Amino acid sequence: MRTPRVIVTLALLLIPLAAAAQHTARPRPPIIDMHLHALPADWFGPPPQRICTGDVTFLPRDTRDSADLARLHACLVPLWSPTSDDDVMKQTLAMMERYNVVGVASGPVDVVRRWHAAAPGRIIPGLTSGGETSLDSIRVWAADGTIQVLGELMFQYRGLGPSDSVPEAYYALAERLDLPVGVHVGPGPPGAAYLATPRYRASLSNPLLLEETLIRHPKLRLYVMHAGWPMLDEMLALLYGHPQVYVDLGVISWILPRKEFHRYLRRLVEAGFGKRVMFGSDQMLWPQGLRIAIQAVETADFLTPAQKRDIFYNNAARFLRIPRHTNP
């Protein structure tokens, strides 16, 4: 039985951490980001791209106007993306270095390969797909280590439910290969169906739609991205009924008002599922989003230090089957 490459990646990272501990009184504990992206700067259109965070207000759309994401949310201090592919990568890796983050990075395979080559100790390669990637390619990439996580799977943007034939084929293959799977469930851009993804349906945000998939594939290692926001009760029901399921926090950690994010996270933890909540930033083109996402968890005063360490590292380590780091 071969040793998973992800274990090797994390082991290589922890070696310099041990050495650094001899020179600094308290090195920053490692974080696993289960939801990171390696994307070109023009992924959402010509850079720089604007996004709101924190104090966001979701605005009404006048149906006489053509859809424009910039007019569908507002904030006092928006983030702006870097303007080149290299700057997106370098600034994101610098932020990961600052906060001692190892990230599951998904995107176009060639971009993910470049990021992994630039920082093999920081990047766990994943695959972004909405079902257009062939199963044969996934088999090859999983075998040679090009991908170690199947996700972010974005079937929702194509209007596909978990039981449709394309997603079902992906889940069946992931179970056979024992590949961890991260599936997009929940929010897209405000007004997504009127923008670049006309097949996006909010109704597919219901986490309980995954139930039959989990029954058909009981060995599938699956985590629900964005923790299924805003369908909290449905998410709790899925977690309760299927103990193998985890969630990541995703984009809700930095594009929602902080109070709303904390309300949602608090309910997940107080309902008893704190051991299955994993940190995820969904950092796409805005490296500062990673910092804000980390701070959103750090400022959750209803969490104990041990619970924060579980969310930042231990839960993902268990899910990925890698050594844990337990110090708060």
C-alpha positions as CSV (number, residue, x, y, z in Angstrom):
1,M,0.0,0.0,0.0
2,R,1.6,3.2,-1.1
3,T,2.0,6.2,1.2
4,P,-0.3,9.0,0.1
5,R,1.7,11.9,-1.3
6,V,-0.2,14.4,0.8
7,I,1.4,12.9,3.9
8,V,4.8,13.4,2.3
9,T,3.9,17.0,1.5
10,L,2.9,17.8,5.1
11,A,5.9,15.9,6.6
12,L,8.2,18.0,4.5
13,L,6.5,21.1,5.8
14,L,6.8,20.1,9.4
15,I,10.5,19.4,9.3
16,P,11.4,23.1,8.9
17,L,8.8,24.0,11.5
18,A,10.6,21.9,14.1
19,A,13.9,23.6,13.2
20,A,12.3,27.0,13.4
21,A,10.9,26.2,16.9
22,Q,14.5,26.2,18.2
23,H,15.0,29.8,17.2
24,T,11.5,31.3,18.0
25,A,9.6,31.0,21.2
26,R,6.3,30.2,19.6
27,P,6.1,29.5,15.9
28,R,2.6,29.9,14.4
29,P,0.8,26.6,14.3
30,P,0.2,25.2,10.8
31,I,-3.2,25.6,9.1
32,I,-4.7,23.3,6.4
33,D,-6.8,25.3,3.9
34,M,-9.1,22.7,2.3
35,H,-10.5,25.2,-0.2
36,L,-7.9,27.3,-2.1
37,H,-7.6,28.1,-5.8
38,A,-4.7,28.3,-8.2
39,L,-6.1,30.5,-11.0
40,P,-4.9,32.8,-13.7
41,A,-5.4,36.5,-13.2
42,D,-8.1,36.8,-15.9
43,W,-10.2,33.9,-14.6
44,F,-13.2,36.2,-14.0
45,G,-12.4,38.7,-16.7
46,P,-9.8,41.4,-17.3
47,P,-7.9,42.2,-14.1
48,P,-8.0,43.8,-11.7
49,Q,-11.3,42.3,-10.4
50,R,-13.2,43.8,-7.4
51,I,-14.9,41.9,-4.6
52,C,-16.6,42.9,-1.4
53,T,-15.8,41.5,2.0
54,G,-16.9,41.8,5.6
55,D,-19.3,44.8,5.6
56,V,-21.0,43.7,2.4
57,T,-24.5,44.7,1.6
58,F,-26.3,42.7,-1.1
59,L,-28.1,45.2,-3.3
60,P,-31.3,44.8,-5.3
61,R,-31.0,44.5,-9.1
62,D,-33.0,46.7,-11.4
63,T,-34.4,44.3,-14.0
64,R,-34.0,47.0,-16.7
65,D,-30.2,46.8,-16.3
66,S,-27.9,44.1,-17.6
67,A,-26.5,42.0,-14.8
68,D,-23.3,43.4,-13.4
69,L,-21.7,41.7,-10.3
70,A,-20.1,45.0,-9.3
71,R,-23.6,46.5,-8.9
72,L,-25.1,43.6,-6.9
73,H,-23.1,44.0,-3.7
74,A,-21.4,47.0,-2.0
75,C,-18.9,47.6,0.8
76,L,-16.7,50.4,2.1
77,V,-13.3,48.8,1.3
78,P,-13.4,46.3,-1.5
79,L,-10.5,44.0,-2.4
80,W,-8.8,44.3,-5.8
81,S,-7.1,41.3,-7.5
82,P,-3.5,41.4,-8.7
83,T,-3.1,42.0,-12.4
84,S,-0.7,39.2,-13.5
85,D,-0.6,35.4,-13.1
86,D,2.7,35.6,-11.3
87,D,1.5,38.2,-8.8
88,V,-1.6,36.1,-8.0
89,M,0.6,33.2,-7.2
90,K,3.4,35.1,-5.4
91,Q,1.1,37.1,-3.2
92,T,-1.0,34.1,-2.3
93,L,2.1,32.0,-1.5
94,A,3.4,34.9,0.6
95,M,0.2,35.0,2.6
96,M,0.4,31.2,3.1
97,E,3.9,31.5,4.3
98,R,3.0,34.3,6.7
99,Y,0.2,32.3,8.3
100,N,1.9,28.8,7.9
101,V,-0.8,27.5,5.6
102,V,-0.8,24.3,3.5
103,G,-3.6,24.5,0.9
104,V,-5.6,22.2,-1.3
105,A,-5.4,24.3,-4.4
106,S,-7.6,23.6,-7.4
107,G,-7.8,25.2,-10.8
108,P,-6.7,24.5,-14.3
109,V,-4.3,21.6,-14.2
110,D,-1.4,23.5,-15.8
111,V,-1.8,26.4,-13.3
112,V,-2.0,24.0,-10.3
113,R,1.2,22.2,-11.5
114,R,3.0,25.6,-11.7
115,W,2.0,26.5,-8.2
116,H,2.9,23.1,-6.8
117,A,6.3,23.3,-8.5
118,A,6.8,26.8,-7.0
119,A,5.9,25.7,-3.4
120,P,5.6,21.9,-3.1
121,G,5.5,22.2,0.7
122,R,2.6,24.5,0.6
123,I,0.4,23.2,-2.2
124,I,-1.7,20.0,-2.2
125,P,-2.9,19.8,-5.8
126,G,-6.6,19.5,-6.5
127,L,-8.8,19.6,-9.6
128,T,-11.5,22.2,-10.4
129,S,-14.2,20.6,-12.7
130,G,-17.9,20.9,-13.4
131,G,-17.9,17.5,-15.2
132,E,-16.0,18.5,-18.3
133,T,-12.8,16.5,-17.3
134,S,-12.6,13.0,-18.6
135,L,-12.6,10.1,-16.1
136,D,-9.5,8.7,-17.8
137,S,-7.6,12.0,-17.2
138,I,-8.6,11.9,-13.5
139,R,-7.3,8.3,-13.2
140,V,-4.0,9.2,-14.8
141,W,-3.5,12.4,-12.7
142,A,-4.5,10.6,-9.5
143,A,-2.0,7.8,-10.2
144,D,0.9,10.2,-11.0
145,G,0.2,12.6,-8.1
146,T,-0.9,15.5,-10.4
147,I,-4.0,15.7,-8.2
148,Q,-4.5,14.5,-4.7
149,V,-8.0,15.8,-4.1
150,L,-10.9,15.8,-6.4
151,G,-12.4,19.2,-6.0
152,E,-13.6,21.8,-6.2
153,L,-16.4,20.0,-8.1
154,M,-18.8,22.7,-9.3
155,F,-21.7,20.7,-10.7
156,Q,-24.1,23.2,-9.2
157,Y,-23.0,25.8,-11.7
158,R,-24.0,23.5,-14.5
159,G,-27.4,22.8,-13.0
160,L,-26.5,19.2,-12.2
161,G,-27.6,17.4,-9.0
162,P,-25.6,14.8,-7.3
163,S,-27.6,11.9,-8.8
164,D,-27.2,13.1,-12.4
165,S,-25.1,10.8,-14.5
166,V,-22.0,13.0,-14.7
167,P,-21.6,13.7,-11.0
168,E,-22.4,10.1,-10.2
169,A,-19.6,8.9,-12.4
170,Y,-17.2,11.2,-10.6
171,Y,-18.3,10.1,-7.2
172,A,-18.0,6.4,-8.2
173,L,-14.5,6.9,-9.5
174,A,-13.4,8.8,-6.4
175,E,-14.7,6.1,-4.1
176,R,-12.7,3.4,-6.1
177,L,-9.6,5.6,-6.1
178,D,-10.1,6.7,-2.4
179,L,-9.7,10.3,-3.6
180,P,-11.0,12.9,-1.1
181,V,-13.8,14.9,-2.8
182,G,-14.8,18.5,-2.2
183,V,-18.1,19.5,-3.8
184,H,-19.5,23.1,-4.1
185,V,-22.7,23.4,-2.3
186,G,-24.2,26.8,-1.6
187,P,-23.5,30.4,-2.7
188,G,-22.2,31.5,-6.1
189,P,-21.7,35.2,-7.0
190,P,-24.8,37.3,-6.3
191,G,-27.2,36.8,-9.2
192,A,-25.1,33.9,-10.6
193,A,-27.9,32.7,-12.9
194,Y,-27.9,36.1,-14.6
195,L,-24.2,36.3,-15.1
196,A,-21.8,33.8,-16.6
197,T,-23.4,30.6,-15.2
198,P,-27.1,30.6,-16.3
199,R,-27.6,27.0,-15.2
200,Y,-26.7,27.8,-11.6
201,R,-29.7,27.0,-9.3
202,A,-29.9,28.0,-5.6
203,S,-32.2,25.0,-5.1
204,L,-29.1,22.7,-5.6
205,S,-27.7,24.2,-2.4
206,N,-29.6,21.7,-0.4
207,P,-27.0,19.4,1.2
208,L,-29.6,16.7,1.6
209,L,-29.4,16.2,-2.1
210,L,-26.1,14.4,-1.5
211,E,-27.8,11.7,0.7
212,E,-28.4,9.1,-2.0
213,T,-24.9,9.6,-3.3
214,L,-23.5,8.8,0.2
215,I,-25.7,5.7,0.5
216,R,-24.6,4.4,-2.9
217,H,-20.9,5.1,-2.1
218,P,-20.4,4.5,1.6
219,K,-16.6,4.6,1.4
220,L,-16.6,8.0,-0.3
221,R,-14.6,10.7,1.5
222,L,-16.7,13.8,0.8
223,Y,-16.7,17.3,2.3
224,V,-19.3,19.9,1.6
225,M,-17.8,23.3,0.7
226,H,-19.1,26.5,2.2
227,A,-20.7,24.3,4.9
228,G,-23.9,24.3,2.8
229,W,-24.7,27.9,3.6
230,P,-27.4,29.1,4.0
231,M,-29.3,25.8,4.5
232,L,-28.1,25.2,8.0
233,D,-30.8,22.7,9.2
234,E,-30.3,20.6,6.1
235,M,-26.6,20.6,6.7
236,L,-27.0,19.5,10.3
237,A,-29.3,16.7,9.2
238,L,-26.7,15.5,6.7
239,L,-23.9,15.6,9.2
240,Y,-26.0,13.8,11.8
241,G,-27.2,11.0,9.4
242,H,-23.8,10.5,7.7
243,P,-20.9,10.6,10.1
244,Q,-18.3,10.3,7.3
245,V,-19.2,13.8,6.0
246,Y,-17.2,16.9,6.8
247,V,-17.6,20.5,5.8
248,D,-15.2,23.4,4.9
249,L,-16.0,27.0,5.7
250,G,-15.2,28.3,2.3
251,V,-16.1,31.7,1.0
252,I,-18.7,32.4,3.7
253,S,-15.8,33.1,6.1
254,W,-15.0,36.4,4.3
255,I,-17.7,37.6,1.9
256,L,-20.6,37.4,4.5
257,P,-21.0,39.9,7.3
258,R,-18.9,38.6,10.2
259,K,-22.0,38.3,12.4
260,E,-23.7,36.0,9.9
261,F,-20.6,33.8,9.5
262,H,-20.2,33.5,13.3
263,R,-23.9,32.7,13.7
264,Y,-23.6,29.9,11.2
265,L,-20.3,28.5,12.5
266,R,-21.6,28.7,16.1
267,R,-24.6,26.6,15.3
268,L,-22.5,23.9,13.6
269,V,-20.2,23.7,16.6
270,E,-22.9,23.9,19.3
271,A,-24.9,21.2,17.5
272,G,-22.0,18.9,18.2
273,F,-20.1,18.8,14.8
274,G,-17.0,20.8,15.8
275,K,-14.8,17.7,14.9
276,R,-16.0,17.8,11.3
277,V,-15.6,21.5,10.5
278,M,-12.5,22.3,8.4
279,F,-11.0,25.6,7.6
280,G,-11.3,26.7,3.9
281,S,-10.7,30.1,2.5
282,D,-11.9,29.8,-1.1
283,Q,-9.1,32.3,-1.9
284,M,-9.5,32.8,-5.6
285,L,-7.8,36.0,-6.9
286,W,-7.7,38.1,-3.7
287,P,-4.8,37.0,-1.5
288,Q,-6.0,39.2,1.4
289,G,-9.1,36.9,1.5
290,L,-7.0,34.2,3.1
291,R,-6.0,36.6,5.9
292,I,-9.6,37.7,6.4
293,A,-10.9,34.1,6.5
294,I,-8.3,33.1,9.1
295,Q,-9.2,36.2,11.2
296,A,-12.9,35.3,11.0
297,V,-12.2,32.0,12.8
298,E,-9.6,33.5,15.2
299,T,-12.1,36.2,16.3
300,A,-14.9,33.6,17.0
301,D,-15.0,34.1,20.8
302,F,-17.4,31.2,21.3
303,L,-14.7,28.8,20.2
304,T,-12.1,27.4,22.6
305,P,-8.5,27.3,21.6
306,A,-8.8,23.5,21.1
307,Q,-11.8,23.9,18.9
308,K,-10.0,26.5,16.7
309,R,-7.0,24.1,16.4
310,D,-9.5,21.4,15.3
311,I,-10.9,23.7,12.6
312,F,-7.6,25.0,11.5
313,Y,-5.7,21.7,11.4
314,N,-6.8,18.6,13.2
315,N,-10.1,17.9,11.5
316,A,-8.5,18.2,8.0
317,A,-5.6,16.1,9.1
318,R,-8.0,13.3,10.1
319,F,-10.0,13.7,6.9
320,L,-6.8,13.6,4.7
321,R,-5.2,10.9,7.0
322,I,-2.1,12.9,7.8
323,P,-0.4,13.5,11.2
324,R,-2.1,15.9,13.5
325,H,-0.7,19.0,15.2
326,T,-2.6,19.4,18.5
327,N,-1.1,22.3,20.3
328,P,-3.6,25.2,20.6
